[in-house]
């Protein structure tokens, strides 16, 4: 028997059989990994479902207990809630406008002092395009006014 025949007979038949063994091991590991993933997902999902049910039950119980109190105190609570809502909305709006104003003033300061704040390139391009169009229209107006005697001349 040659060494190759001996190796094939005693060590699993060569390279192909060894690769099959590795693939089987990998497949078993992959399957067990998938089972662990599924078990973990089922456990987490079930736990979250139970928590969701408990939250719903607690909300219903709290609403059942609080409804008579809300009905009794509604002549006071409704105007108070509206007032608190309007005050909070006013303060938040005022703060938002203040932040926007400070941001705009900061951007203008940077632009005016020669800095390059974000978006300044677009503003420069628009200014250049507007200047070009204005010069073009001025040239057309001068050409139309002085070209054929049809325009008005100042003396």
Sine and cosine of phi, psi and omega as CSV:
sin_phi,cos_phi,sin_psi,cos_psi,sin_omega,cos_omega
0.00,0.00,0.67,-0.75,0.02,-1.00
-0.99,0.12,0.17,-0.98,0.03,-1.00
-0.89,0.46,-0.60,0.80,-0.01,-1.00
-0.91,0.42,-0.72,0.70,0.04,-1.00
-0.89,0.46,-0.64,0.77,0.03,-1.00
-0.89,0.45,-0.72,0.69,-0.01,-1.00
-0.89,0.47,-0.67,0.74,-0.01,-1.00
-0.92,0.40,-0.60,0.80,-0.06,-1.00
-0.97,0.26,-0.63,0.77,-0.13,-0.99
-0.99,-0.14,-0.31,0.95,-0.08,-1.00
-0.87,-0.49,0.38,0.93,0.15,-0.99
0.99,-0.12,0.29,0.96,0.17,-0.99
0.99,0.12,0.43,0.90,0.15,-0.99
0.99,-0.17,-0.28,-0.96,-0.13,-0.99
-0.93,0.36,-0.67,0.74,-0.07,-1.00
-0.87,0.49,-0.66,0.75,-0.03,-1.00
-0.95,0.32,-0.61,0.79,0.05,-1.00
-0.89,0.46,-0.64,0.77,0.02,-1.00
-0.92,0.40,-0.62,0.78,0.01,-1.00
-0.90,0.43,-0.63,0.78,0.02,-1.00
-0.89,0.45,-0.68,0.74,0.02,-1.00
-0.90,0.43,-0.65,0.76,0.01,-1.00
-0.91,0.41,-0.61,0.79,0.03,-1.00
-0.91,0.41,-0.67,0.74,0.02,-1.00
-0.89,0.46,-0.69,0.72,-0.01,-1.00
-0.90,0.43,-0.64,0.76,0.03,-1.00
-0.89,0.45,-0.63,0.77,0.03,-1.00
-0.93,0.38,-0.66,0.75,0.04,-1.00
-0.90,0.43,-0.66,0.75,0.00,-1.00
-0.89,0.46,-0.69,0.73,0.02,-1.00
-0.90,0.44,-0.69,0.72,0.00,-1.00
-0.92,0.40,-0.58,0.82,0.05,-1.00
-0.90,0.43,-0.65,0.76,0.03,-1.00
-0.92,0.39,-0.61,0.79,0.03,-1.00
-0.91,0.42,-0.68,0.73,0.02,-1.00
-0.90,0.44,-0.67,0.74,0.04,-1.00
-0.87,0.50,-0.72,0.69,-0.02,-1.00
-0.90,0.44,-0.67,0.74,0.01,-1.00
-0.90,0.43,-0.67,0.74,0.02,-1.00
-0.90,0.44,-0.71,0.71,0.00,-1.00
-0.89,0.45,-0.65,0.76,0.00,-1.00
-0.91,0.41,-0.66,0.75,0.01,-1.00
-0.90,0.43,-0.74,0.67,0.00,-1.00
-0.90,0.43,-0.70,0.72,0.01,-1.00
-0.89,0.45,-0.69,0.73,0.03,-1.00
-0.89,0.45,-0.68,0.74,0.02,-1.00
-0.88,0.47,-0.70,0.71,0.01,-1.00
-0.91,0.41,-0.59,0.81,0.05,-1.00
-0.91,0.42,-0.67,0.74,0.04,-1.00
-0.90,0.44,-0.70,0.71,0.03,-1.00
-0.88,0.48,-0.63,0.77,0.04,-1.00
-0.88,0.47,-0.70,0.72,0.03,-1.00
-0.89,0.45,-0.68,0.74,0.03,-1.00
-0.90,0.44,-0.64,0.77,0.03,-1.00
-0.90,0.44,-0.69,0.72,0.03,-1.00
-0.88,0.47,-0.70,0.71,0.01,-1.00
-0.89,0.46,-0.68,0.73,0.03,-1.00
-0.89,0.45,-0.63,0.77,0.02,-1.00
-0.90,0.43,-0.70,0.72,0.01,-1.00
-0.89,0.45,-0.68,0.73,0.01,-1.00
-0.90,0.43,-0.71,0.70,0.00,-1.00
-0.89,0.46,-0.65,0.76,0.03,-1.00
-0.91,0.40,-0.63,0.78,0.03,-1.00
-0.90,0.45,-0.65,0.76,0.00,-1.00
-0.96,0.30,-0.63,0.78,-0.12,-0.99
-0.99,0.14,-0.36,0.93,-0.07,-1.00
-0.85,0.52,-0.74,0.67,0.04,-1.00
-0.87,0.50,-0.62,0.79,0.03,-1.00
-0.91,0.42,-0.65,0.76,0.02,-1.00
-0.90,0.43,-0.62,0.78,0.01,-1.00
-0.92,0.38,-0.66,0.75,-0.01,-1.00
-0.92,0.39,-0.69,0.72,-0.09,-1.00
-1.00,-0.08,0.13,0.99,-0.08,-1.00
-0.88,0.48,-0.57,0.82,0.03,-1.00
-0.88,0.47,-0.39,0.92,0.03,-1.00
-0.99,-0.13,-0.66,0.75,-0.12,-0.99
-0.94,0.34,-0.64,0.77,-0.05,-1.00
-0.90,0.44,-0.78,0.63,0.05,-1.00
-0.89,0.46,-0.59,0.81,0.03,-1.00
-0.91,0.42,-0.67,0.74,0.01,-1.00
-0.91,0.42,-0.67,0.75,0.03,-1.00
-0.89,0.46,-0.68,0.74,0.01,-1.00
-0.89,0.45,-0.72,0.70,0.01,-1.00
-0.89,0.46,-0.66,0.75,0.02,-1.00
-0.88,0.47,-0.72,0.69,-0.01,-1.00
-0.91,0.42,-0.65,0.76,0.04,-1.00
-0.89,0.45,-0.72,0.70,-0.01,-1.00
-0.90,0.44,-0.68,0.74,0.02,-1.00
-0.89,0.46,-0.68,0.74,0.02,-1.00
-0.88,0.47,-0.72,0.69,0.00,-1.00
-0.90,0.43,-0.68,0.73,0.01,-1.00
-0.91,0.42,-0.66,0.75,0.02,-1.00
-0.90,0.43,-0.70,0.71,0.01,-1.00
-0.88,0.48,-0.69,0.72,0.04,-1.00
-0.90,0.44,-0.66,0.75,0.03,-1.00
-0.89,0.46,-0.69,0.73,0.04,-1.00
-0.91,0.42,-0.60,0.80,0.04,-1.00
-0.90,0.44,-0.70,0.72,0.04,-1.00
-0.90,0.45,-0.66,0.75,0.02,-1.00
-0.89,0.46,-0.67,0.74,0.00,-1.00
-0.90,0.44,-0.70,0.71,0.02,-1.00
-0.89,0.46,-0.64,0.77,0.02,-1.00
-0.90,0.44,-0.71,0.71,0.00,-1.00
-0.91,0.42,-0.69,0.72,0.01,-1.00
-0.90,0.44,-0.62,0.78,0.06,-1.00
-0.89,0.45,-0.68,0.73,0.01,-1.00
-0.89,0.45,-0.70,0.72,0.00,-1.00
-0.90,0.44,-0.66,0.75,0.03,-1.00
-0.88,0.48,-0.72,0.69,0.02,-1.00
-0.88,0.48,-0.67,0.75,-0.03,-1.00
-0.93,0.38,-0.66,0.75,-0.04,-1.00
-0.95,0.33,-0.48,0.88,-0.01,-1.00
-1.00,0.00,0.15,0.99,0.08,-1.00
0.99,-0.11,0.04,1.00,0.06,-1.00
-0.96,0.27,0.13,-0.99,0.02,-1.00
-0.84,-0.54,0.98,0.20,0.04,-1.00
-0.94,0.35,0.28,-0.96,-0.01,-1.00
-0.85,0.52,0.75,-0.66,0.03,-1.00
1.00,-0.07,-0.12,0.99,-0.04,-1.00
-0.92,0.39,-0.49,0.87,0.03,-1.00
-0.90,0.43,-0.65,0.76,0.03,-1.00
-0.90,0.44,-0.65,0.76,0.02,-1.00
-0.91,0.42,-0.67,0.74,0.04,-1.00
-0.89,0.45,-0.67,0.74,0.03,-1.00
-0.89,0.45,-0.68,0.73,0.01,-1.00
-0.90,0.43,-0.66,0.75,0.03,-1.00
-0.89,0.46,-0.70,0.71,0.01,-1.00
-0.90,0.44,-0.67,0.74,0.01,-1.00
-0.90,0.43,-0.66,0.75,0.02,-1.00
-0.91,0.41,-0.66,0.75,0.05,-1.00
-0.89,0.46,-0.66,0.75,0.02,-1.00
-0.89,0.46,-0.72,0.69,0.01,-1.00
-0.89,0.45,-0.62,0.78,0.01,-1.00
-0.91,0.42,-0.69,0.73,0.04,-1.00
-0.90,0.43,-0.63,0.78,0.02,-1.00
-0.89,0.45,-0.70,0.71,0.01,-1.00
-0.92,0.40,-0.61,0.79,0.04,-1.00
-0.89,0.45,-0.67,0.74,0.04,-1.00
-0.90,0.44,-0.66,0.75,0.04,-1.00
-0.90,0.44,-0.66,0.75,0.00,-1.00
-0.91,0.42,-0.67,0.74,0.03,-1.00
-0.91,0.41,-0.64,0.76,0.01,-1.00
-0.90,0.43,-0.69,0.73,0.00,-1.00
-0.94,0.33,-0.58,0.82,-0.04,-1.00
-0.97,0.24,-0.56,0.83,-0.08,-1.00
-0.96,-0.29,-0.03,1.00,-0.14,-0.99
-1.00,0.09,-0.58,0.81,-0.16,-0.99
-0.76,-0.65,0.17,0.99,0.01,-1.00
0.98,0.18,0.01,1.00,-0.04,-1.00
-1.00,0.07,-0.20,0.98,-0.05,-1.00
-1.00,-0.10,0.10,-0.99,0.02,-1.00
-1.00,-0.03,0.70,-0.71,0.01,-1.00
-0.91,-0.42,0.61,-0.79,0.11,-0.99
-1.00,-0.09,0.62,-0.79,0.04,-1.00
-0.87,-0.50,0.00,0.00,0.00,0.00
